[in-house]
């Protein structure tokens, strides 16, 4: 047992560092996201950031939409065009 007034690691604040550690983690995530946003903005300015490539060309999209509105089943169409049926149902 430590003498009264001595510092000990058994004391509650020393063992309760969870919130302090999580605060530093949250702060670091904010900094990372800020740097990421800045990097994306710079990449867009120089034309290097274009986003994801489209799965279907404009012609394929038009044909697919026409065939769906004509009543063809969506799952075989999705398989034929090489896309997921979920993608077709959400468009």
C-alpha positions in Angstrom: 0.0 0.0 0.0 1.3 3.4 -1.0 1.6 6.1 1.6 -1.2 8.7 1.7 -0.8 11.4 -1.0 1.5 9.2 -3.2 0.7 8.7 -6.9 -0.5 5.3 -7.8 -1.5 3.7 -11.1 -4.3 1.9 -9.2 -6.0 5.3 -8.8 -9.2 5.5 -10.9 -8.2 8.3 -13.4 -5.1 6.4 -14.4 -7.1 3.3 -15.2 -9.9 5.1 -16.9 -8.2 6.4 -20.0 -10.7 5.0 -22.5 -12.6 8.3 -23.2 -9.3 10.2 -23.5 -8.0 7.6 -26.1 -11.2 7.7 -28.0 -11.2 11.5 -28.1 -7.8 11.5 -29.7 -9.0 8.8 -32.2 -12.0 10.9 -33.2 -9.8 14.0 -33.6 -7.4 12.1 -35.8 -10.3 10.9 -38.0 -11.5 14.5 -38.4 -8.0 15.5 -39.6 -7.8 12.5 -42.0 -11.2 13.3 -43.5 -10.2 17.0 -43.9 -7.0 16.0 -45.7 -8.9 13.6 -47.9 -11.4 16.4 -48.9 -8.6 18.7 -49.7 -6.9 16.0 -51.8 -10.1 15.2 -53.7 -10.6 19.0 -54.4 -7.1 19.3 -55.8 -7.5 16.2 -57.9 -10.8 17.5 -59.3 -9.1 20.8 -60.2 -6.4 19.0 -62.3 -9.0 16.6 -63.8 -7.7 13.4 -62.2 -10.8 12.7 -60.1 -13.6 11.6 -62.2 -15.5 9.2 -60.0 -16.4 5.6 -60.8 -16.6 4.4 -64.4 -20.1 3.8 -65.6 -21.1 0.1 -65.8 -23.2 0.7 -69.0 -22.8 3.0 -71.9 -25.6 5.5 -72.8 -26.7 3.2 -75.6 -26.8 0.2 -73.3 -28.8 2.2 -70.7 -31.3 3.2 -73.3 -31.7 -0.3 -74.7 -32.1 -1.8 -71.2 -34.7 0.8 -70.1 -36.7 0.1 -73.3 -36.6 -3.7 -72.7 -37.6 -3.3 -69.1 -40.5 -1.1 -70.0 -41.6 -3.6 -72.6 -41.9 -6.1 -69.7 -38.9 -8.3 -70.0 -37.8 -10.0 -66.7 -35.1 -7.9 -64.9 -32.9 -10.7 -63.6 -32.1 -12.3 -67.0 -31.5 -8.8 -68.5 -29.1 -7.9 -65.7 -27.2 -11.2 -66.3 -27.1 -10.4 -70.1 -25.8 -6.8 -69.5 -23.3 -8.0 -66.8 -24.7 -6.0 -63.9 -26.3 -7.1 -60.7 -30.1 -7.4 -60.5 -30.1 -5.1 -57.5 -28.6 -2.4 -59.6 -31.3 -2.8 -62.2 -34.1 -2.8 -59.6 -32.8 0.4 -58.0 -32.7 2.4 -61.2 
